[in-house]
Amino acid sequence: MNASLEDPLGPEVRRLFGALSHAGEPAGTLPVVYGEAGREQRGTRVRFMLELSGQRVLRARYRAYGCPYTLAACEWLATRLESADRGSLGAPADWARQLQIPQARLGRLLVVEDALVAALAAADKSVTDS
C-alpha cells in the first residue's frame, strides 16, 4: 500500500475513536469524583469522571476536546480504569507505544494524564474523607 494512502491513525486508535462508549456524563447514583486538565484554546481539554464504590472505580466516563489520539487515549484509559488495577495504567509514553500514537502527540497525552491524576487523587481523597 502506498504510504500516502495509509491510515495515519492506526487500527487501534481508529477502533477506539470510532466507538467512544465511555464518553459523556455518568448516569449512575453513586458518588462521582472529577479530574480536569487542559484548555480548549490550547487544543486539548479532558475531564475524567469516576463513579466509586469504596476505592474501586465502577464506571469511568470522560468529556474531551482534542484530536482523535486524545479521544482514543481517553477511551482506552476509561476501559482500563473499570477493569484493572490503577497501578497497571502506565504512563503517557506507554500509552503512546501501545496505541501507536506519534511522539509529536505526546503533549496531548500529558494533558490526559494530568486529568487522570487529578481524578484519581480526588478518588483517594473521597475514600480518606469517608
PyMOL commands that set and color helices and strands:
alter all, ss='L'
color gray80, all
select helices_A, chain A and resi 3-5+11-18+40-42+68-83+86-88+92-99+103-129
alter helices_A, ss='H'
color red, helices_A
select strands_A, chain A and resi 32-39+44-53+56-65
alter strands_A, ss='S'
color yellow, strands_A
deselect
rebuild
show_as cartoon
